[in-house]
Amino acid sequence: MFIIIGIVVVVGAVVGGYLMEHGHLLVLLQPAELVIIAGAAVGTVLIANPLHVLKKIANGLIGAFKPSRFSKQFYLDNMKMCYEMLSRSRKEGLMALESDIEEPDKSQLFSKYPWFVKDHHTRDFVCDTLRMAIVGEIDPFDLNQMIELDMEVEHKAASEPIAALSTMADSLPGLGIVAAVLGVVITMGALGGPPEEIGHKVAAALVGTFLGILLCYGFIGPLAANLAKSAEEENVYHNVLRVLLIAYLKGQAPIQALEFGRRVIPSRVRPGFNEMEVYCKKIAAEAAAEGAAAAPAPA
């Protein structure tokens, strides 16, 4: 939503200021210049990046127009899921989670959280960590190092479309100059013609430079920055889960492990401790009520 508002503001400010100076708007409409600049920019991206990066760019741009999912409620729901999972592990042992971890799509526990099951990266991140704790008998310190390496690899992969868009943005002013030079070449071929025609061709050439700079600093550059912030939010989210899981595997009680994770949540969306505790106790009470309802009546 804010991206659309920002685009409207950029276009409105540029066009509005131009019209305030009594400029002729139709002069800025130069489809040939736009084809040269935009087409060449897309071509540079195709030359520089493999297919999987291009797919990430497309998915990232689509996602940029959607609201961020990393809200306070999102983190509370994660705390709820983790509390239920860790409480069960505390009572029945880590082996009780083995079936949920091996087949999360069929898990009764994870079925309550469809957003977690659909997020394959996060689902595998959590399940693989617990799988190592169950079958690997690995020390929590070594497991923490393994998770950090995993996060580093994923963060680097998430940065690939950002670097590609940034490179594209950096190339746009130069491609604008290319379009302007081609316009000058055309203008030189029209020397000796009517002054109005020469003036129109010079204006078209200058519009090429204008479009290259505007696309760079007004659109593509900010979009790359937006994707970078989204990647950072994803990395912070996984860091919360890392801290939480490692704290539990080191021997902390579920609610204490949740507090370790809560402290890593960014302050603007971080729930309070009492808020989180009340939410988790509510979940525990609901689970106990469900268990009592499912228990067979005494003879």
C-alpha positions as CSV (number, residue, x, y, z in Angstrom):
1,M,0.0,0.0,0.0
2,F,2.7,2.5,1.0
3,I,4.7,1.6,-2.2
4,I,1.7,2.6,-4.3
5,I,1.4,5.8,-2.3
6,G,5.1,6.5,-2.7
7,I,4.9,6.0,-6.5
8,V,2.0,8.4,-6.7
9,V,3.9,10.9,-4.6
10,V,7.0,10.7,-6.8
11,V,5.1,11.0,-10.0
12,G,2.9,13.7,-8.6
13,A,5.8,15.8,-7.3
14,V,7.8,15.5,-10.5
15,V,5.0,16.2,-12.9
16,G,3.4,18.8,-10.6
17,G,6.7,20.8,-10.4
18,Y,7.2,20.5,-14.1
19,L,3.7,21.9,-14.8
20,M,4.2,24.7,-12.3
21,E,7.1,25.8,-14.5
22,H,4.6,25.8,-17.4
23,G,6.2,22.8,-19.0
24,H,4.4,20.9,-21.7
25,L,3.5,17.4,-20.4
26,L,3.4,15.8,-23.8
27,V,7.1,16.5,-24.3
28,L,7.9,14.0,-21.5
29,L,5.9,11.2,-23.3
30,Q,8.7,9.6,-25.3
31,P,7.9,5.9,-25.7
32,A,11.0,5.3,-27.8
33,E,13.3,6.6,-25.0
34,L,11.5,4.4,-22.5
35,V,11.8,1.3,-24.6
36,I,15.6,1.9,-25.0
37,I,16.1,2.5,-21.2
38,A,13.7,-0.1,-19.8
39,G,14.5,-2.7,-22.4
40,A,18.3,-2.4,-21.9
41,A,17.9,-2.4,-18.1
42,V,15.9,-5.7,-18.2
43,G,18.5,-7.1,-20.6
44,T,21.3,-6.4,-18.2
45,V,19.4,-8.2,-15.5
46,L,18.9,-11.2,-17.8
47,I,22.6,-11.2,-18.7
48,A,23.8,-11.0,-15.1
49,N,21.5,-13.4,-13.2
50,P,20.5,-17.0,-13.5
51,L,16.9,-18.1,-13.6
52,H,16.4,-18.8,-9.9
53,V,17.5,-15.2,-9.1
54,L,15.1,-13.8,-11.7
55,K,12.3,-15.8,-10.0
56,K,13.3,-14.4,-6.6
57,I,13.2,-10.8,-8.1
58,A,9.6,-11.4,-9.4
59,N,8.4,-12.9,-6.2
60,G,10.1,-10.2,-4.2
61,L,8.5,-7.4,-6.2
62,I,5.1,-9.1,-5.9
63,G,5.6,-9.4,-2.1
64,A,6.7,-5.8,-1.8
65,F,3.2,-4.6,-2.6
66,K,1.7,-6.7,0.2
67,P,1.7,-5.7,3.9
68,S,4.4,-7.1,6.1
69,R,3.3,-10.2,8.0
70,F,5.7,-9.5,10.9
71,S,3.3,-7.9,13.3
72,K,2.8,-8.2,17.0
73,Q,0.0,-10.7,16.5
74,F,2.2,-12.7,14.2
75,Y,4.9,-13.1,16.9
76,L,2.3,-13.9,19.5
77,D,1.0,-16.7,17.3
78,N,4.5,-18.0,17.0
79,M,5.0,-17.8,20.7
80,K,1.7,-19.8,21.1
81,M,2.9,-22.5,18.7
82,C,6.3,-22.8,20.3
83,Y,4.8,-22.9,23.8
84,E,2.5,-25.7,22.9
85,M,5.3,-27.6,21.2
86,L,7.8,-27.1,24.0
87,S,5.3,-27.8,26.7
88,R,4.5,-31.1,25.1
89,S,8.1,-31.9,24.8
90,R,8.7,-31.0,28.5
91,K,5.9,-33.4,29.6
92,E,6.5,-36.3,27.2
93,G,10.0,-35.9,26.0
94,L,11.5,-34.7,22.7
95,M,10.6,-38.1,21.1
96,A,6.9,-37.1,21.4
97,L,7.5,-34.6,18.7
98,E,9.2,-37.0,16.3
99,S,6.0,-37.8,14.2
100,D,5.2,-34.0,14.0
101,I,8.7,-33.2,12.8
102,E,8.9,-36.0,10.3
103,E,5.6,-35.2,8.7
104,P,4.6,-31.7,9.5
105,D,2.0,-31.7,6.8
106,K,0.1,-34.4,8.7
107,S,0.9,-33.2,12.2
108,Q,-2.0,-32.5,14.5
109,L,0.0,-30.0,16.3
110,F,1.1,-28.0,13.3
111,S,-2.3,-28.3,11.6
112,K,-3.5,-25.5,13.9
113,Y,-1.0,-23.2,12.3
114,P,-1.4,-23.5,8.5
115,W,0.8,-20.4,7.9
116,F,3.7,-22.3,9.5
117,V,3.1,-25.4,7.4
118,K,2.9,-23.3,4.2
119,D,6.2,-21.5,5.0
120,H,8.5,-24.3,3.9
121,H,11.7,-22.5,4.8
122,T,10.6,-21.7,8.4
123,R,9.0,-25.1,8.8
124,D,12.2,-26.9,7.7
125,F,14.2,-24.5,9.9
126,V,12.3,-25.5,13.0
127,C,11.8,-29.2,12.2
128,D,15.4,-29.8,11.2
129,T,16.7,-28.2,14.4
130,L,14.5,-30.4,16.6
131,R,15.3,-33.4,14.5
132,M,19.0,-32.9,15.2
133,A,18.2,-32.5,18.9
134,I,16.2,-35.8,18.9
135,V,18.4,-38.1,16.8
136,G,21.8,-36.4,16.7
137,E,22.5,-36.0,20.4
138,I,24.3,-32.8,19.5
139,D,25.5,-30.3,22.0
140,P,23.3,-27.1,22.1
141,F,26.4,-25.0,21.4
142,D,27.3,-26.9,18.3
143,L,23.7,-26.9,17.2
144,N,23.6,-23.1,17.6
145,Q,26.6,-22.8,15.4
146,M,24.9,-25.0,12.8
147,I,21.8,-22.9,12.8
148,E,23.8,-19.7,12.5
149,L,25.5,-21.1,9.4
150,D,22.1,-22.0,8.0
151,M,20.8,-18.5,8.6
152,E,23.9,-17.0,7.0
153,V,23.4,-19.1,3.8
154,E,19.7,-18.2,3.6
155,H,20.3,-14.5,4.2
156,K,22.9,-14.5,1.5
157,A,20.4,-16.2,-0.9
158,A,17.8,-13.6,0.1
159,S,20.2,-10.8,-0.8
160,E,20.8,-12.0,-4.4
161,P,17.6,-10.3,-5.9
162,I,18.4,-7.2,-3.9
163,A,21.9,-7.0,-5.4
164,A,20.5,-7.6,-8.9
165,L,17.9,-4.8,-8.5
166,S,20.6,-2.5,-7.1
167,T,22.8,-3.2,-10.0
168,M,19.9,-2.5,-12.4
169,A,19.2,0.8,-10.6
170,D,22.9,1.8,-10.9
171,S,22.8,1.1,-14.6
172,L,19.8,3.2,-15.4
173,P,21.4,6.7,-15.4
174,G,24.1,5.3,-17.8
175,L,21.4,3.8,-20.0
176,G,19.6,7.2,-19.9
177,I,22.7,8.7,-21.3
178,V,22.8,6.0,-24.0
179,A,19.2,7.0,-25.0
180,A,20.2,10.7,-25.0
181,V,23.2,10.0,-27.2
182,L,21.1,8.1,-29.7
183,G,18.7,11.1,-29.6
184,V,21.5,13.5,-30.4
185,V,22.6,11.2,-33.3
186,I,19.1,11.5,-34.7
187,T,19.1,15.2,-34.1
188,M,22.4,15.6,-36.0
189,G,20.8,13.8,-38.9
190,A,18.0,16.3,-38.9
191,L,20.2,19.5,-39.0
192,G,19.0,21.8,-41.7
193,G,15.4,21.0,-41.1
194,P,12.7,23.2,-39.5
195,P,13.8,24.6,-36.0
196,E,10.7,23.1,-34.4
197,E,11.6,19.6,-35.5
198,I,15.2,20.0,-34.2
199,G,13.9,21.3,-30.9
200,H,11.6,18.4,-30.5
201,K,14.4,15.9,-31.2
202,V,16.7,17.6,-28.7
203,A,13.9,17.5,-26.1
204,A,13.4,13.8,-26.7
205,A,17.1,13.2,-26.2
206,L,17.1,15.0,-22.9
207,V,14.1,13.1,-21.7
208,G,16.2,9.9,-22.0
209,T,18.6,11.2,-19.4
210,F,15.7,12.4,-17.3
211,L,13.9,9.0,-17.4
212,G,17.1,7.1,-16.5
213,I,17.8,9.1,-13.4
214,L,14.1,9.1,-12.3
215,L,13.8,5.4,-12.7
216,C,17.0,4.8,-10.8
217,Y,16.4,7.1,-7.8
218,G,12.6,7.3,-7.8
219,F,11.6,3.7,-8.4
220,I,14.1,0.8,-8.8
221,G,16.5,1.9,-6.1
222,P,13.7,2.3,-3.4
223,L,12.2,-1.0,-4.4
224,A,15.6,-2.7,-3.9
225,A,15.8,-1.0,-0.4
226,N,12.3,-2.3,0.4
227,L,13.3,-5.9,-0.5
228,A,16.4,-5.5,1.7
229,K,14.2,-4.6,4.7
230,S,11.9,-7.5,4.0
231,A,14.9,-9.9,3.9
232,E,16.1,-8.4,7.2
233,E,12.7,-8.9,8.8
234,E,12.8,-12.6,7.7
235,N,16.3,-13.0,9.2
236,V,15.2,-11.4,12.5
237,Y,12.2,-13.8,12.7
238,H,14.4,-16.8,12.3
239,N,16.8,-15.4,14.8
240,V,13.9,-15.3,17.3
241,L,13.2,-18.9,16.7
242,R,16.9,-19.8,17.0
243,V,17.3,-18.1,20.4
244,L,14.1,-19.6,21.6
245,L,14.9,-23.2,20.6
246,I,18.5,-23.1,21.8
247,A,17.4,-21.7,25.2
248,Y,15.0,-24.6,25.6
249,L,17.5,-27.2,24.5
250,K,19.9,-25.8,27.1
251,G,17.4,-26.6,29.8
252,Q,15.2,-23.6,30.2
253,A,11.5,-24.1,30.9
254,P,9.1,-23.3,27.9
255,I,7.9,-20.0,29.3
256,Q,11.5,-19.0,30.0
257,A,12.7,-20.0,26.5
258,L,9.9,-17.9,25.1
259,E,11.2,-14.9,27.1
260,F,14.6,-15.4,25.5
261,G,13.0,-15.3,22.1
262,R,10.7,-12.4,23.0
263,R,13.7,-10.2,23.8
264,V,15.0,-10.6,20.3
265,I,11.8,-9.4,18.7
266,P,12.1,-5.8,17.4
267,S,10.7,-3.4,19.9
268,R,8.0,-1.9,17.5
269,V,6.2,-5.3,17.4
270,R,7.4,-6.9,20.6
271,P,4.6,-8.1,22.9
272,G,5.0,-7.4,26.6
273,F,6.0,-10.3,28.9
274,N,2.6,-10.2,30.7
275,E,0.8,-10.1,27.4
276,M,2.8,-13.2,26.2
277,E,2.3,-15.0,29.5
278,V,-1.4,-14.5,29.6
279,Y,-1.7,-15.6,26.0
280,C,0.3,-18.8,26.6
281,K,-1.7,-19.6,29.8
282,K,-4.9,-19.2,27.9
283,I,-3.6,-21.7,25.4
284,A,-2.6,-24.1,28.1
285,A,-6.1,-23.8,29.7
286,E,-7.7,-24.4,26.3
287,A,-5.6,-27.5,25.8
288,A,-6.4,-28.9,29.2
289,A,-10.1,-28.3,28.6
290,E,-9.9,-30.1,25.3
291,G,-8.1,-33.0,26.9
292,A,-10.7,-33.3,29.7
293,A,-13.5,-33.3,27.1
294,A,-11.8,-36.0,25.1
295,A,-11.2,-38.2,28.1
296,P,-13.6,-41.1,28.6
297,A,-16.2,-40.7,31.3
298,P,-15.6,-42.8,34.5
299,A,-17.7,-46.0,34.7
